[in-house]
Amino acid sequence: MSIFTAEFETGQVIKAADVTNSALQSWIRRSLIIGHKGHEIDMPGTPGIRRKFSFYNVMEIAIAKALVDLGVELADAFKAASAFAHTGDGERDPSLPFREAGVTLLCVAGSRSGEFLWKPGTDITAVIRLHLGRPIGWTTLEVLPVVDRVTSALGYHLQKVIDEAYGEDD
């Protein structure tokens, strides 16, 4: 089954995103976690029925957690994580690094964020500053290690996930 259509239970999310159950439940109650293209988190009112999360939800939670660990405020972390996890621009699919070789960075300055492709040996600082409104500082997260940890914890191989999304390189 494709990671992009699979549904994951709370225990899998906790492991993959490296969060506690209490943090996850708090974020759900506070409506910080969004759905993906109409796929809302199943939030049943009947005990014993398990919530289901999409891969995009799991990535949103994992990215937000990583940003919070770096010192980003919770609301700003989820705003940036939601944008990363649920949107793409043709150069980058939702929840994945850019298809082009380089380092995918998620930069956050307060409520503003952006995804950037950095190629070692190039200076991306001016591009980030311009996009984020010339802040004095920002927090930068390299997303590939987070994507790798999440896909692996969910039982998928990162390269196969990337190949499925972008097509295999010839």
C-alpha positions as CSV (number, residue, x, y, z in Angstrom):
1,M,0.0,0.0,0.0
2,S,1.2,3.5,-0.8
3,I,2.2,5.7,2.1
4,F,0.2,8.5,0.4
5,T,-3.1,6.6,0.8
6,A,-2.4,4.6,4.0
7,E,-3.9,5.6,7.3
8,F,-2.0,5.4,10.6
9,E,-3.1,5.0,14.1
10,T,-2.2,7.1,17.1
11,G,0.6,4.7,18.3
12,Q,2.3,4.8,14.9
13,V,2.0,8.7,14.9
14,I,3.5,9.0,18.3
15,K,6.5,6.8,17.3
16,A,7.1,8.3,13.9
17,A,6.7,11.9,15.0
18,D,8.6,11.4,18.3
19,V,5.8,13.0,20.4
20,T,4.0,12.0,23.6
21,N,0.4,10.9,23.5
22,S,-0.5,13.8,25.8
23,A,1.1,16.3,23.4
24,L,-0.7,14.8,20.4
25,Q,-4.0,14.8,22.2
26,S,-3.5,18.4,23.3
27,W,-2.7,19.5,19.7
28,I,-5.8,17.7,18.4
29,R,-8.0,19.3,21.0
30,R,-6.5,22.7,20.2
31,S,-7.2,22.1,16.4
32,L,-3.6,22.6,15.5
33,I,-3.5,19.6,13.2
34,I,-5.3,19.9,9.8
35,G,-6.5,17.4,7.3
36,H,-5.2,16.9,3.8
37,K,-7.4,17.7,0.8
38,G,-10.6,17.0,2.7
39,H,-9.1,14.0,4.6
40,E,-9.8,15.2,8.1
41,I,-8.5,13.3,11.1
42,D,-11.2,10.9,12.2
43,M,-12.2,12.3,15.5
44,P,-14.9,9.9,16.8
45,G,-16.9,10.5,19.9
46,T,-17.3,6.9,20.7
47,P,-14.6,5.3,22.9
48,G,-12.8,2.4,21.3
49,I,-12.9,3.8,17.8
50,R,-9.4,4.7,16.8
51,R,-8.3,7.9,15.1
52,K,-6.7,7.6,11.7
53,F,-4.0,10.0,10.4
54,S,-2.7,10.4,6.8
55,F,1.0,10.5,6.0
56,Y,0.6,14.3,5.5
57,N,-0.8,14.6,9.1
58,V,2.1,12.6,10.5
59,M,4.6,14.8,8.6
60,E,2.8,17.9,9.9
61,I,3.1,16.7,13.4
62,A,6.7,15.6,13.1
63,I,7.8,18.9,11.5
64,A,6.0,20.9,14.1
65,K,7.6,18.9,16.9
66,A,11.1,19.4,15.3
67,L,10.5,23.1,15.1
68,V,9.2,23.4,18.6
69,D,12.3,21.5,19.7
70,L,14.4,24.2,18.0
71,G,12.5,26.9,19.9
72,V,9.8,28.0,17.5
73,E,6.5,28.9,19.2
74,L,3.9,26.2,18.9
75,A,1.4,28.1,16.8
76,D,4.1,29.3,14.4
77,A,5.6,25.8,14.2
78,F,2.2,24.3,13.2
79,K,1.6,27.1,10.7
80,A,4.9,26.3,9.0
81,A,4.5,22.6,9.4
82,S,1.0,22.6,7.9
83,A,2.3,24.6,4.8
84,F,5.2,22.1,4.4
85,A,3.1,19.0,4.9
86,H,0.0,19.9,2.9
87,T,1.2,22.0,0.0
88,G,3.6,21.7,-2.9
89,D,4.6,23.9,-5.8
90,G,5.5,21.5,-8.6
91,E,9.2,21.6,-7.5
92,R,8.3,19.9,-4.2
93,D,5.5,17.6,-3.3
94,P,3.6,17.9,0.0
95,S,5.6,16.5,2.9
96,L,8.6,15.7,0.8
97,P,12.0,17.4,0.1
98,F,12.5,19.2,-3.3
99,R,12.9,16.8,-6.2
100,E,16.1,18.6,-7.3
101,A,19.3,17.7,-5.6
102,G,20.3,19.8,-2.7
103,V,19.2,20.4,0.9
104,T,15.6,21.2,1.6
105,L,15.4,23.8,4.4
106,L,12.3,25.0,6.2
107,C,12.9,28.5,7.6
108,V,10.6,30.1,10.2
109,A,10.6,33.7,11.4
110,G,7.6,34.3,13.6
111,S,4.5,33.6,11.7
112,R,6.3,33.6,8.3
113,S,7.9,30.5,6.8
114,G,9.2,29.2,3.5
115,E,10.8,26.1,2.0
116,F,14.1,26.6,0.3
117,L,16.5,24.5,-1.8
118,W,20.1,25.1,-0.8
119,K,22.9,23.8,-2.9
120,P,26.2,23.6,-1.0
121,G,28.6,26.2,-2.2
122,T,25.8,28.8,-2.8
123,D,24.6,31.6,-0.6
124,I,20.9,31.3,0.1
125,T,20.7,33.8,2.9
126,A,19.5,36.8,0.8
127,V,16.8,34.7,-0.8
128,I,15.6,33.6,2.7
129,R,15.7,37.1,4.1
130,L,13.8,38.5,1.1
131,H,11.1,35.8,1.3
132,L,10.6,36.1,5.1
133,G,10.4,39.9,5.1
134,R,14.0,40.7,6.0
135,P,13.9,39.4,9.6
136,I,16.9,39.7,11.8
137,G,16.9,36.0,12.5
138,W,15.1,32.8,11.7
139,T,15.0,29.2,12.6
140,T,16.1,26.7,10.0
141,L,15.2,23.0,9.9
142,E,16.7,20.5,7.4
143,V,13.7,18.4,6.6
144,L,15.2,15.3,5.1
145,P,16.2,13.7,8.4
146,V,12.7,14.2,9.7
147,V,11.1,12.7,6.5
148,D,13.6,9.8,6.7
149,R,12.7,9.1,10.4
150,V,9.0,9.3,9.8
151,T,8.9,7.1,6.7
152,S,11.2,4.5,8.3
153,A,9.1,4.4,11.5
154,L,5.9,3.9,9.4
155,G,7.6,0.9,7.7
156,Y,8.5,2.5,4.4
157,H,11.8,3.1,2.6
158,L,12.5,6.8,2.0
159,Q,13.9,6.3,-1.5
160,K,10.9,4.3,-2.6
161,V,8.6,7.0,-1.2
162,I,10.5,9.6,-3.2
163,D,10.5,7.5,-6.3
164,E,6.7,7.0,-6.0
165,A,6.1,10.7,-5.7
166,Y,8.6,12.0,-8.3
167,G,9.3,9.0,-10.5
168,E,12.5,7.0,-10.5
169,D,15.7,8.6,-11.8
170,D,17.0,6.9,-15.0
